Structure formats: C-alpha cells, structure tokens
Amino acid sequence: MIKRLQKKYALSEQGAQDLVKGCLACVLQNLSFMIPVGLLYFLVGDLLSGGVSGGRIWFYIIGCAACVGFILITTYVQYNATYFATYVESGVRRITLAERLRKIPLSFFGKKDLADLTSTIMADCTFLEQSFSHFIPELAGSILSTILISAGLLLFDWRLALAALWVLPVSFAIVFFSAKVQEGLNRKAMDAKMACADGIQECIETVRDLKANNAENAYLQGLEKKIRAVERRSIINEFGLAAFVVSAGLLLKLGIATVALVGAALLVQGSLDLLTFFAFLLVASRLYDPLQSALQNLAAVISTRTNIARMNEILDHPMQQGESRLTNQGYDIVFDHVGFAYNSGETVLEDVSFTARQGEVTALVGPSGGGKTTVSRLAARFWDVSKGKITVGGMDISRVDPEVLLSLYSIVFQDVTLFDNTILENIRIGNPNATDAEVLEAARLANVDEFAEKLPEKWNSNIGENGCALSGGERQRISIARAFLKNAPIILLDEATASLDVENETLIQTALSRLIQNKTVLVIAHRMRTVAGADKIVVLSQGAVAEEGKPAALLARNGIYAHMVQLQTQSQNWALQGKS
C-alpha cells in the first residue's frame, strides 16, 4: 500500500507512511465527535424514564469532561499527524524534484521552459501541501469513520439505517463520476496559467528589445489576453467543480428528511420507540456534516491529479547513471560511429567518427545546423548518444556517472551564466574548495584583474543578476577564470570570442592560449581565422563528418572548409557605402 501511495501521490516512503497515520488520526477524531451523541442518547433516555438521579448527574458531568478531553487529545494527534508531517514532506518533495532534475539528461530541459519547471517545484508542491494537510486525510477519515458508524446503525436498526445511508453512495458517485470533467477543466486552467507565466517571464526578459522596437503596447495587449484567459478558466473551473459538489451536497441533506419520514411512519405503526427515533435523527444530523466536507475534499483530491502528473513526469524520467570511478587511460576523445536524434525523432548526427587527441586543439567547423554544438554536448554527456559510443582515454562515457565525468572537463560557453554574487565567488564556482589566493591566480591568468581592480569594492564587488554590471568581454573572462581554477585535462570551447570587440577578443584569446596548454581541446569555431592554428579541423555538415584534417590540407582540398574561409575573407572586406 505504501508503494502505491508513493506512486499515486508523488510521495516519499516516509511521506506515504505519514499520510496513512494522518488518515487514521482523522478517523479517530471523527469518532471522538460521535461520543457526545451517545452521551446525549443516554441522557434523553434517563429523562424519558423519570429523570436524572444524583449519581447519574455526576456520570454525565464526568462524561462531558472526558469527551472534551478525548476530543482535545485526538485533535492534537490529528494536527501533528497531518499538518506538521505535511510540511516536512513538502520540503522533501521539493528537494527530491530538484535532485531528480540534477540527474536527468539535459534533453529533458529542451521540452520544458523555466516557468513550467518553477511552477512544478513551487506551485504544484504548495497545492499538494494543502491537499495532504486538509483534503486527503479528512476525506479518508470521513469515509472510514462513516463506514464504522454505518455498521453500528445497521446493527441498531437496519430500517432507519438504510433511510439515513442511501444518499451516501449516490452523492459520492456524483462527485466521483465528475473526475473526467474536472481533469479536463484543470488541464485547460493549467495550460492558461503556464501560458500567462511564460508571457510574463518573456516580457521581463525581453523588455529591452520591446522598448527598442516600440512593441511594448502590442505585447502587453497580448499579455492581458493571457491574464484574462487565466481568470476565465478559473471561473469556469470553480463553476464546474461547484456544480457537482453542490448537487451532491443537496442530495446528502435528503437523508435527514428520509430518516424523519421513515421514522415517523414506524413510530405511528408502533414498531419504533421514541428514543431510537430521536437517536437516529441526532446521529444523521451529525453524520452528514463531515461528509459535506468530504464531498468537497473528494473533488479537491481529484483535481490534484493534474499536479501529481506534472511532478511524476519529472520523477519518472530516466536518470543518467554510471560508475563513480574513472578508468580512462589518457584523455583522447573518440567518437565511434555516433548517431543522435532528439525525442521528436529529428536526426541531428549520423555516423560521426573522429578523434580529438590529448595535447592537440581539435576544431569543429561547418555550416549552421551541422551538429557542432551537439557534438560538444555529447562529448560531455549532457545528452546520451542514440547509437555508437564516445570514449575518453578508452573509457565509455555512457557508463560513467555524469557528475564524475564532468570532473575531467572545463567548459567555456559562448553564453556565460553568472550569479548575483561577487567576482571572487563567481570564479570560485570552478573549484568551491579553492583558497582566495588560488582564485586570484586563476583570475590573473584570465585577465580578470584588468577590470576587477578598477571596481569600487574590487574583487568583492557584486556583479548583479547574471553579471548585468559587467560587459560581455568581462563576463567571458570570469568564465575562463573558472576554467583555469578547475584545471581539468579536457577543455570544451564554444566560440568564446564570437561576439566581442577587438580589444576584448585579444585579451580573451591570450587567456585561452594559456588555458589550453597541454590539454585535450575541442573548440567550436564560427570564425575561420580563430582556428587557423588548430592541430586538426573536423568539418560537420548535415550531421556528418564531411572533411577532416589539418587546416592547410583542407584549404588545398578546396572543399567546404576552403569555401567557408573564402566567404569570411570576402565578408571582412565588406564596408558600408555612404553618399560620396
């Protein structure tokens, strides 16, 4: 049962156990609320039989005190078993999702945007927190306690019991069979919320471009439509839920009427005594109150399926796993008949084979969409190959834990990601255990000191969100400093100088020249002049190796590489022509 609960509600093992405890605590609490009804039954019986004697008064006084004490104890137990346990499980669930995201292939993130994943970890977990503290335990408690009370009523008088209980299965069936309608409404509401969240995030991220193109008003009009769509879907969702819950609740109240009618008829016939009739009316009025809430809780539990499905999509996604021990002999990177296709079925690489040797610079060039970036990502096992294999020093990287494998790599991306922290701490990401002296030395090698020393707080200057206080060249140098600090034997460079001015490009090229000495270097190049001194060039075109060799040999072959060099030489001679 624990395993089923884990799967059904995206819970940890402890969370599933706590959910069972919470449900049992709710049963105990609901039963405690019925004890005063029994006490009242005996009191009415005494009154009808001639009054309450002195000894019986103390019985009822002590009984009332005991009822209050028992209710307080069961309520305390129920609160701890549901609310406190739920808050703990909510934290565990968020950490579990984050850990799972850390271990699944990066290809998963190509299908999800940031707003969607953030909503799953934060909003979905918050909604389930409410479900597991309010809805599910109270629903289970109401159902189980009602079953126990119903069994007692049937033993007491089956005729009045049937008059009181017939509404229960009908009411619950109305809500239960609304599940498909609710799921459809919830999906549409969630889609509207995600579209709105994406629109808001996109607006914030692209506000500079919107202003530059005077497109703010047009964009905000579209964003307002998305916000109104969320409002409309929420109203429809609430109405769809209320239509079933209110109908079931109204039907539930008919139980009191049928008890009164059947009881009155039996009383007139003389086959029922007044005390039993009174007791059933009392129990029926108390029985339906928690069930009214149970109907709402059942509808709420049904609506959680959409949130749970989103969480299980992450939790059920296959992880990248492997051995935690490196067995490589050297650092040659070998692509052996590698093929790769995205989940959509689009083939990106087809039978790619080449070797990037230790101590050499291997450049990947070719037309856009040829597969250069994909090759570099596969080399670091950001994704797994569809066929063939990739080895580092003879070690199949698909059999190595990705985090262990990445200890061999220093990667400098074209798009640098920095954190809202100091320059020193942004560089320290390359090696969290590095001393300040080691960080400063890496920074000097990457020419970071050239601008850091000019800042008001020097190395302790906060650089803002994603380094917004720095220029592109300065941000790139921090990225290179990280690579120096990590000092890994394999370097992956994704055209680190493509969008820089001449001065910054020169500084960064100087830093890169220091970085790549005696390393296995795989560089993605868009400017042919930056790889003219490479030891080897691999030309990728349409997902396959079209040419391979030294730059001079490829120029002499007069193929794709030579054609790209010729085109870029012509583009360098282009200039704007003004009026003479």
Disulfide bonds with the S-S distance in Angstrom:
none
